[in-house]
């Protein structure tokens, strides 16, 4: 057994690429070694800005000898067939064996591949790995053909055994392998020879290189929080920034600096974003006020002045950056507080294209505002405030601050709306209407914010549905799955009760009409051509005949009313398609909460499935019931009843759905089931109507015993045809009563 150490030493690797590169090196090397017959006990990869390191423990010294047996053509087969077999096996005629088989004598080839030394295999696999490494971006330098993310300086490849170590010989474009590496670029740049991974790691630590990125992260965070705590402050948690900074340094030195007083009144998010994006600084806040007061930077070396010169330079650059941010902030505030206010920004959005088939941001804002006004009463919001918030929610996209820092969109809208003296509900909606952005993001609960957030996401979904830009496979360039999940969470977590299909139909109509009017003005002089482009030839004539002279006047409300009534089939079809998409996302969402897919399918099959709140309440109650003993047993009884009934209906060519007659009942168990169905049908129906699904499941549970007893005591297919038909009608009652709760035929088991 041996241990293998590989280091690929280069110029600085971008921080964002390091972790993936380490895993790629590990996978490609271990896969290649195993494929060549060299198994191993363990492997781990480590990265710094200047090196990719792989350590493999317990590697075989030699690949095993492999003996392969191949069956060839029959003895006496045509000569060409035998020659072809010999070429494939790499053998001569005298090396073949003749064996008797049930089909006659057959040639067999015994191919033996001797094992090879580990060093020979390692060199081949490592060269292939280096030459074909999957960097997102790579470069060439000098006269060689090798491509690497940055110029590759050296290859360390050492095989260590109990009796010593050896260098695995390798030469790639003049870069020869060896046992040497180099320490920190500035603090210990001398050459270091190593014999094993333990020797390598220890010598690098003495040469001011922390090899493990997790160790660098821990050191940075501990030093940063300690320095902040000593000043009565807190470091703003940012795991992404921590990982990035750990990828920029080999010997992290944490320094805390001050922010000039003139910038301290900037919004904390502006300070945090500016420092993170431009300087890779951590923000340090006062926990009492929430104000950002200092910053943490991480140097890559120790200095004689304990980092004073580095800190002074960083503070100088930071002041210049924050001066720009302050200018943007003050200029945006001046506009927001002016007589024109945030509305002044909306005009410029008329020149910003949202999508070449869906028009401008301004047109989209008009659609969202109309939809938010319609949604407002459903979520308990004031319609005027919802419309106002929707009109202003994206105004900050034209502000200088958001132009510089797009990730602050929405948040800056809240600040500007507050500065303009707008209602707090409007200001909050400016920020919150983008939420939720992901499965762990908070969901807005203020009615106005909910109305605008729903309108925004529904318009996005229906717009891309109208132009047939639906997600396919793993491709979802417009994040429509995320938008659908956002709608689902907004509806469920706020208990919204509304037909999602009806809202989608309205939104589809708005998108169709916007496309129509835009095409009339931009691409087609002939309005009929525009109508054909959007609605198709069959509907275009109807559309034009009804609108007539109103088209040039752009009478949007009249056109919308007509579109919803006369072009209903188009909108209904798109809305139903979109509703299926919502149901697919809902299945994923509920599966993560432990609700079985077949239970969800059984509830989706019921009427009212576009009321997601009602649908989920039904699914949760059914899941709980099916997890109980009563639920499991009743399901089996239902399936048995349904199977017998379906087979009889197919055989007899009639439908047994008229209900049983008690006078034809012969058995006590039959009578008990008849009475139980009669007693519980109304109770279950009333509970469903009252949306009390727990009570409905209780009514279902009461049927379990009589259904079980019926099938134990009664033969449905009696020789007496009158009795048989009556019993089949009794089974139809089971199907009818249970079918009020959900489509149990879709549940497995």
N, C-alpha and C positions, 0 to 999 in steps of 0.2 A: 504494500500500500504506500501511496505517496500523497503529498499535499501540493497543490498548484497555486502559484501567485502570479497574477497578471496585472500590470498597470499600463495604461495608455496615457502618456503624459503629453499635454498640448498647451496651446495658448488658452485663454479663459473661455470656458464653455458657458453660453447663456444660462442663467439660473433656471429658467422655465424648462430647459431641455434636460437637466442633469438627472432627475429621478427616473424619467423614462429611459434615458440612455443606459443607466445602470442596470435596469431590468432587462433591456434589450441585450446587453452584453451577457448577462447571466443566462438568459433563455437560449440565445444562439449558441453559446459555447457549450452549455450542458446538453442541449438537444443534439448538437453535432458529435459530442464525445460519446453519448449513449448510443447514438445510431452507429457509430464505428466500433461499439463493443466495450467502451470504457465506462463502467458504472462508478458511482461515487456515493459518499455518505452524506455530504451536505455542501451547500454553496451559499455565499452571500456577496452582494455587491455594495460598494461604498463609493461616494462621489465627493469631489471638491471642485472648485472652479477650474482647476488645472489638471485633474486626473480622474479617470475611470478605473476603479480597482475591483478585481474579482478574486475571491479566495475560495478554492474548492478543496474540501477535506476528503480523505479516504478514497483516493482515486486508484484504480487498478494500475499496476506497473505495465501490464501487457494486455492487449485485447485477446480474448480466447480464440483458439483454433476452431473454425467452423467447418463441419462436415455436412454436405448437402447431397441428397440423392435425387436424381432426375430420371423420370421414365421417358424413354425415347420411342422411336418407331419399331415396328415388328421386324424380326429377323427376315431378311429377304425382301424388305421394302425397297422401293426405287432408290437408286444410288444418290440422287439429288437430295431426297428427304434425309438420308443418313448424313450426308455431308453438311447439310444445314444444321442438324442437331449437334454435330461435332463442333462446328464453328461457334454455336451458342454456348456450348459447354467448355470450349477451349481445350479439348482433348483430341487425341488421335484414336484411330480405329482399335488399336490393340489395347487401349485403356478401358474400353467398354466391357460390360459384363452381360452375358446372355442368361436370362432367367425364364423358366417356364411359368406361364400364367394360364388361367382358364381359356384365354383367347389365343393361346399359342406362345411361342418364344418371342421375347421382347428384349431390346437393348436397354440397359440401365447405365447411367453415368454417375460415378461417385466423385464429387468435386470437393476438394479439401482446401480451405483457405487458411493458411497459417496465421497465427496471431502476430501482431506488430507491437513494437515498443511504444509506450505511452508518448514519449517525446515526439516521435514521428507523426502520430495522430494529432497531437496538440498543435503542432506547427501548421498542419494542413487546415484544421478547423479554425484556428486563430486568424490565419491569412484570409480565409474566406469570409470570416466575420468582419474583419477590418475593411476589406475591399467592398463589401456589400452592406455596410452598416446603415440602418434606416434613419439617418438624420432628417428632420423636417426640412432643414436647409444645410447645404454643404458647400465647400469651396475647394478650388485647386490652387496650388502655389508652386513656385519654381517651375522646373521643367518636367516634373513627374505627372503621372496620370491619376495618382491617388487623390480621392476626395475625402475630406473630413470637415467637421463643423468649423474648426480653426486649425491652423498649421500644427501637425502632429510632430513632436520633437523626439520622442523615444518610446521604446516598447520594452517593458520589464516582463520577463517570463521565466520564472524559476520553479523547478520541480524539486521538492524537498523530501528526502527519505531519512530513516534513522541513521544511516551511515554517511549522510552529508547532502549536499544540494548540487544541482547542475542547471546551467542555463539551457533552455530549449532553443536551438538555433533557428533563426528566422530572419529573412531580409525582405522588406517591402519597400520598393522604390528607394533603395539606399538607406533605409532606416533599419538597422540591425538590432536584434534583441540583445538584452544583457541583464545584469543583476543590479543596475544602478537606477537611482531616482534622484530628485533634488528636493530640498526643503522649501521653506517659505521664500518667495521671490526676493524679499528685501532683508529679512531678518536672519536667514540661514540659507543662502543660495548655493552652498557647496554641494558637491556630488556625494551621494550616500550609496554604499554597497550593502545589499541585504541578502540573507540566506533563507528566510522564511517569512510567513505573514506576521508572526509575533515580533520578529526582529524588525520587520518593515514598519509596523504600527508604532513600536516603541521609539525607533529612531526618528520617525516623522514627528512624533509628539515632542521630542527634544529639539527638533528643527522647526518648531512653531507651526505645525500643521495638525489640525484636528480632523481626522479622516472621516469620522461618522457624522453625516449631516444632522441626525437627531441629537447628537451630543452638542453640536454647534448651536442648534435651536434652543436646547435647554440652557446652555450657558448664557446665550443672549437674553433669554427671557428672565432668568434669575437675576442677572446683573441689572437689567433695565428696571425690573420691579423693585429691587432693593434700593437703587438710586432714587427712584420716584418716591418710594415710601419714606426715605430719609428726609424728603422735602415736604411730606404731607400730601403727596399727589398720587395719582394712579395712571398706569400706562393703559391706553385704549387697546383692548384685545383685538388683534388682527392676525389670525393664523396664516392667511395667505401671504401677507407681507412678511411674517416671521420666516416662513419657508423660503421666500424669495431672497431675503437678506442673508439667510444662512448659506445660500448658494452663491453669494457674492464675495465671501471671505473664507480664508483658510484658518486664520487666527483672529477670532472676533474680539474686538475691544470696544466696549460700550461707553458712549459719552453722552452726557445730557447737557443741552444748551437752552438758552432763553430765546423767547420770541419778543421782538421789539414791541413796546407798549402800544404804539399806534395801530398795531394789527390785532390786538387782543379782543376788540369788539366785533370783529368779523364773526359771522355764524360759525360755530365749532365745526360743522360739516365742511365748510369752505376751507378752513385751516387744515383739517384732517385730509381732505382730498388733495389739496395742493401739495402738502408735504409728502403724502404717500406717492402720488403720481410722478412728481417731478424729482423728488430728492430721496425717496425710499426711507423717509423718517417715520418713526412712531410718534403718535401724538400723546402728550402727557396732560391729563386734565385735573382740575380741582374738583374733588368729589362733592364738595359742598355746593358749588355753583354750576358745575358741568362745563365750565369754560376751559378751553385749551390754553395752557399757559407756558408750556415748555415742549421740547422735542427730544427724542432719543435718536442718535445716529450711531451706526456701527462701523468703526474703522477696521482696516485689515492689518494693522500693525501697532506695536507699542512705540512710543516716541519719548525722547528725553524730557520733553515739556509736558508729559502726560496728556497729550492730545490737544493742548491749548491752541496750537496753530491750525490743526485740522478743524477744530470747533469754530475758530474765528472765520475760516474760509467758508465753512458750511453756513454759518449765520449770515454772512455777507450775501451769498447766493440766495439763501432763503428770503432775505429781506427784499431782494429784487423780484422774486416770484410773488411774494405776498403783496408787493406794491401793485403789481398787475391785477391781482385778485381784488384788492381794495378799490382800484379804479373801476373794475367791472361792477362791483357791488354798489358803489355810490352812484354810478351812471344809471344802472338798472333801477335803483331806488328812486332816483329823480324822475324817471319816466313813469314808474308805477304810481307815484304820488301826484303826478301832473294832472291837468284837467282831462287829458285824453285817457290816462290810466293804462291798464293792461290791455285794453281794447286796441291800443295803438300797435301792439305787436301782432294782432290777428291779421291785419291787412297784408303784412309781409308773408304770412303763411299761405296766402293765395298763390305765391310763386314757388312754394315748396311742394314737390311731387311726393305724395305718399306711395303711389304705385302707378306705373304708366297706364294701367287699365282701370284704376280706381280713382284717378283724379288727384287733387291737391289735398294738403292737410286742412285747408280752409273748408273745402267741401265735406271732408270727413267730419270736421267739428260740427258742421250744421246737422249732419245725420245723427251724430251722437247726442246733440242737444235735443233734437226732436224725440229720439228714443228715450232719453233720460226723463223727459217730461212725461212720457207715457208710462214709464216704469215707476215714477215717483209715488203715486197713490198706492201701488202694490206693496211698497216697502215702508210706507208711512212717512214719506218725505214730502216737503212742500214743493209743488211742481215748479213754481217760479224760481226757487232757490236751486233746484236740481238743474233746470235749464241754464241758469246763469253760471253755475259751477261748471257745467259741461262746456259752455262756450269759452270759459277762461282757463280750463284745466290744462290746456296745452299751449297757452300763450307764452309761457316761459321758454318754449323752444326757440323763440326769436331773441331772447335776452343774451347779452354778451357773456354772462357767467355760464349759462348752459352751453353756449357755443364753445366755450373753452373747456368746460367739464361736463360732457353729456350725461355722465352718471348722476349728476345733481338735478336732472329734470324732475319735476314734480315737487321735490323738496324746496327748490328756489321759488316755485310757483306759490307755495304756502307762505313763504316769507314776504313775497311781493304783494300777495293778496292782503296779508295782515297790514303791511305798510300802507296800502291803498285804502284801508278802512273798510274793507268788504266784510260781510258776515263771516264769523268763524267757521260755520258749516261749509261755506264756499272755499275758504282757505284750506281747510282740512281735506276737502275733496280734491283740490289741486295736487296734493301730495299722495293721497291714498287711492286715487282711482286706478293707479297702475297695479295695485296689490289685489290678490296675492301673486307674487312672481314665481313662487315655487311651492312644493308640498310642505315646507316648514315655515313659510312666510306667514305673518299674521294677516288675518282677514278683517277688512273694515267692518265696523258695526254701526257707525253713524248713518242714518237713513239716506242723507244726501250723497255721501261718499259711496254707499252701496249702489244707489241708482246710477251714478255716473260710471262706476267701475263695471257694472253689468252692461250698460249701454256701450261702453268702449270695447269690451271683449266680444260682445255679440255682433257689433258692427264689423269688427275685424274678421270674425269667423264667417259671417254671411257674405261679406265682400269677397273673400277669397273663394268661397263656395260658388258665388255667382260667376266668377271668371275661371272656374274649374281648376283652381290651384290647391287641390287637396293633398294632405300628407300621403306619401306612398312608401310603404316599407319603413326603413329607418330614416328616410328623408323627410324633414319637416322644416324647410328653410324659414318659414314665417312663424314658427313656434305656435302653431295652431293647437297642438295637443296641450301645451301649457295654458293657452287661453281657455280651452274647454274645461280643463281642471279648475281654472280660476273661477269660471262661471259656476261650476258644480259646488265648489267650496263656499262661494258667496251665497248661493241659494240655500244650501244645507245649514251652514253655521248661523245664518240669519233667519232661518225658518220661513223663507219666502214661499208663498203659495200663489203660483201663476202658471199658466200654460206656456212652457218654454217654446213650444211649436208656434204658438200665435205670435210671440215676440219675434221669433226668427222669420216668420212670414212677412211681418211688417218691415224688418230690417232688410230682407232680400228685396222687397219692393223698392225701398229707398235706394239701394245700391244699383238696381236695374235702371231706375229713373235717372240717377246721376250719370250713369254711363250713357244713357240715351241723350240727355241734354248736352253732355260734353261732346259727343260725337256730332251732333247737329251743328254745334258751333265750331268745332276744331277740324273735323275730317270730312264731313259730308255736307254739301249744300242741299242735297235732296233729303228731306226728313224721312222719306220712306226707306231710303237706303240705311239710314241710321237705325230705324226701327227693325229692319230685317237683320241687321248686324247683331242686335241685342236680343230680340224676341223670336227671331226666325220668321220665315216667309208667311207661314199660316196665320200667325198672330199679328204680324206687322200691319196688315190691312185693317183689321179690326181696331187696332190701337189708333191708327191715323184717322180712320173714319169717325171715331168717337171724339177724339180731341180736336180735330179740325183746326180752327183758327187759334185755339188756345196755345198751340205749340210754340209759335214764335214769341208769344208773350211770356213763356216760361212760367206758366201758372202751376207751380209745383204742387200745391194742395189738391187742385182738381185732377192733375195727372196721377197723383198718389192714390186718390180715392178710386179712380178708374182702374189703375194698375192692380189694386188689391181686389177689386170685384171682378173685372173682366179677364184679368190675366192670372186668376187665382190658381189655376192648375199648374202654371209654371212655378209660382212661389211655393205652393203646397209641396210640390215634388222636391224642390231644393230643401225646404224646411224639414221634410221627412228624412231626407238623406242626412242632413245635419243632425237631426235628432238621434239617428242611429249612431253617429259619431260620438255624441254625448253619452249615449248608453254604453258604448265601448269603453270610454274613459271612466265612466262611473263604475263599471265592473272592476277595472284595475284599482280604483280608489277604494272600493268596498272590500275587495280581496285582501288588501293590505290591512283592513280592519277585522279580518277573520270571517267574512261572510262568503260562503261558497258560491262559485260561479253559477251552478245550476239553480240555486235558490234565487239569485238575482234574475236569471233568465225567466224563471217561473213568475216573478213579479212584473218584469218588463212586458210579458205577454198579456197583462191585464189592461183594461181600459183606464185612461188617466195616467199613462206612463210618461207623459210630458210634464207632469207635476212631480218634480224630483223629490221634494220633501215628503210627499205622500208615498212615493215609490220606495224610498229608503226606510220609512217607518214600517211599511208592510214587509220589506225584506228582513229587517232586524227582528221583527216579531216572528216571522216564519222561520228564520234561522234558529231562534231560541226554541221554537216548538219542535223543529226537526232534530234538534240536538237532544230532545227528551225521549224517554222510552215510549211514551204515548205517541209522539210524532213519528218515530221510526216504525212502530207497529201499524199505525193507521195508514202510513204511506204504503206499506206492503199490502194491506187490505184494499186500499184504493187501486193500486196497480193491478191486483188480481181481479177486482171488479171490472176495471177498465179493459183489461185484456180479454176476459170472457165476453164482455158486452161487445167489444169491437169485432171479435171473431164471429159472434152470432149475427151481428148486423150485416157483416160482409157476406156470410153464408145465406142469410134469409132475404137479403136485399131490402130490408126495412129498417127504420130507425125506432128504437125502443126508448121513447122519451115522454110517454104519456102518464107515467106515475102508476104505482101499483094499486090494486083494489084489495082492501082488507078481507073481503068475503072469500077470496080465493087462497087465502093464507092457510097452510096446513100445519106448520111447525111453530112451536113456542119461540124458538130463536128468531124465526122469520118475523113473527109478530112483534118481538122486542125491538128488532131493527127498524121495522115500520114505524113504531111509536117513537123511537129515538130520533129518527130522521124528521118526523113531523114536529117533534118538540123543539129540535135544535135549529131547523132550517130558518125559522123566523128570527130566532135569537142571533144567529150568525149574520143573517142579512141586515138586521138592525145595527149590529155592532160594526159591520163594514160601512154602512151608511153614515154612522156616527164617527167613523175612522178610529174606532176603539179596537185595534187589531189584537191586543192582548185578550180582550173578551171574546173576539172571534176565534182565537186559537183555543180558548177554554171550551167553547162550544164544539170545536173539532175534537178536542181531547175526550169529550163525553161520548163520542161515537166509537172510540177505539174498542171498548169491550163488546158492544153489540155487533160490530162488524166482525171481530174475531170469532165470537160465538156463532154467528151466522155461517161462516165458512167451515167451521168445525162440524156443524150439525146438519147442514142443508146441502143437497145436491141440486145445483141450479138447473142443469139440463135434465129435467124430469121427463119420464115417458109421457106424462100427461101434458099435452101441448098448451092447455090453458094455464096450468100451473107454471110451466116453463116460461111462457110469455110474461106472466105476472112477476115472476122472480127476476127476469131480465129487466123489466120496468123498475123493479126495486133497485137493481144495480145502477140503473140510470139516475135514480134519486141520489145514490151515493156520489156519483160523478157530478151531478148538478150542485148538491149542497157543498161538497168540498171545493168545487170549482169556483165558488164565490170568493174564496180566499186567495187562490193563486192557481196557475196552471200546473197542477202537480204532475202532469205527464212529463214535464221537462226536468223533474228532479230525479237524479240517479239513485239507485239503491233498490 
